[in-house]
């Protein structure tokens, strides 16, 4: 959901930037779509492609690790979300141990996945809910 919001905001911003440029071109629409929208989508895709290329380079990987350590690790839930998405994507070496979780001390246990183990001996556990197992 957050990714879609970021893409939408980025696309709207790019459309505002590209509209004056598209207005100077002789073609106004292409296949029923406004040329400014097509240019904005093209620029967004080109930016994502170049960012992906940069991350594959050694300098980009160092920059990514630095930003992650300085900023993202401090965001609440970032590590849990990162580990969960890596597990769902099937990355090697990321495995969650199953756990029985006693919710609210009621002796009713549900199955969960240990996402993170903290230094104080506590655990962060993901408990899938229905109807979608990726929500919890």
Secondary structure as the mmCIF struct_conf table of DSSP 4:
data_model
#
loop_
_struct_conf.conf_type_id
_struct_conf.id
_struct_conf.beg_label_comp_id
_struct_conf.beg_label_asym_id
_struct_conf.beg_label_seq_id
_struct_conf.end_label_comp_id
_struct_conf.end_label_asym_id
_struct_conf.end_label_seq_id
HELX_RH_AL_P HELX_RH_AL_P1 UNK A 2 UNK A 23
TURN_TY1_P TURN_TY1_P1 UNK A 24 UNK A 24
BEND BEND1 UNK A 25 UNK A 26
STRN STRN1 UNK A 29 UNK A 30
TURN_TY1_P TURN_TY1_P2 UNK A 31 UNK A 32
STRN STRN2 UNK A 33 UNK A 34
HELX_RH_AL_P HELX_RH_AL_P2 UNK A 35 UNK A 56
BEND BEND2 UNK A 57 UNK A 57
HELX_RH_AL_P HELX_RH_AL_P3 UNK A 58 UNK A 70
TURN_TY1_P TURN_TY1_P3 UNK A 71 UNK A 71
HELX_RH_3T_P HELX_RH_3T_P1 UNK A 72 UNK A 74
BEND BEND3 UNK A 75 UNK A 75
TURN_TY1_P TURN_TY1_P4 UNK A 76 UNK A 77
HELX_RH_AL_P HELX_RH_AL_P4 UNK A 78 UNK A 88
TURN_TY1_P TURN_TY1_P5 UNK A 89 UNK A 90
TURN_TY1_P TURN_TY1_P6 UNK A 92 UNK A 93
HELX_LH_PP_P HELX_LH_PP_P1 UNK A 96 UNK A 96
STRN STRN3 UNK A 97 UNK A 102
HELX_RH_3T_P HELX_RH_3T_P2 UNK A 103 UNK A 105
BEND BEND4 UNK A 106 UNK A 107
STRN STRN4 UNK A 109 UNK A 117
TURN_TY1_P TURN_TY1_P7 UNK A 119 UNK A 120
BEND BEND5 UNK A 121 UNK A 121
STRN STRN5 UNK A 123 UNK A 126
BEND BEND6 UNK A 130 UNK A 131
TURN_TY1_P TURN_TY1_P8 UNK A 133 UNK A 134
#
